[in-house]
Amino acid sequence: MIRIAIAEDNQDELNTLRSFISRYGREHDLALQIDVFTDGDEVMDGFRAGYDILFLDIEMPFLTGMDAAEQIRETDKDVTIIFVTNNPHYAIRGYKVAALDYILKPVSYETVAEVMSRALKHRGTRTKKYVSVRVRTGTVKLDVSRIRYIDVLDHYLCYHMTEGDVTTKASMREAVQELSGEHFFQCNKAFLVNLAYVDGITGNDIIIGSERIPVSRSRKKAFLQAMNQYMAM
């Protein structure tokens, strides 16, 4: 799933850009999630770490796209920013926030397709994948490769990282969906394990370091198959 955010205060231009991005996704058989924001303040209220690409109109009310980008970069160094503007002179300031590109209005499908291809190629050179979780102080990005396992208790998820634990209010279903396509296995209702950290299995317990995580009998065979497939990669 490629997560895309569009920030544009003009409804017609927003609809056009969203339709072009959706068309690109259909033509290239890509699963896209597209969220929209209609002004700078709304971007900062609703933006969360974890988006892959952000199309950002520079001239928005309340908070300009450039100012929004500067604030976003303070917490998200990874999102690919693409400015959408009427004035090419604004693009020069894009270097300050490490913007990948800019699109001049009125946008055309050919331009959007070219920029999307460049953005995806740019992101494809990165080896790390992140998930975003909400904590009391805001949102943090977690390196998927450093998640050992996840457990749930009373509607709170605990991400057991190599460097410590991170707790967030969410469901196990959300974690499973977020990590779909990665090397994780849900061994019972309460635990999701990263196969990369599995040291072995004893009886109905999965061994991760010094910890034992129960695998339900109904899922044990599927776990062993998933482990064998992972080891064969």
Protein Blocks (a to p, Z undefined) as FASTA:
>chain_A
ZZdddddfblklmmmmmmmmmmmmmmnopacdddddfbfklmmmmgcchifbdcddfbdg
hiafklmmmmmmmmmmkbccddddfblklmmmmmmnopabdcdddddfklmmmmmmmmmm
mmmmpcbdcdddddfklpadddfklmmbdcdeehiacdddfkbccdddddfklmmmmmgo
iacddfbfkbccdfklpgbdehjaccehjbccdddfklmmmmmmmmmmmmmZZ
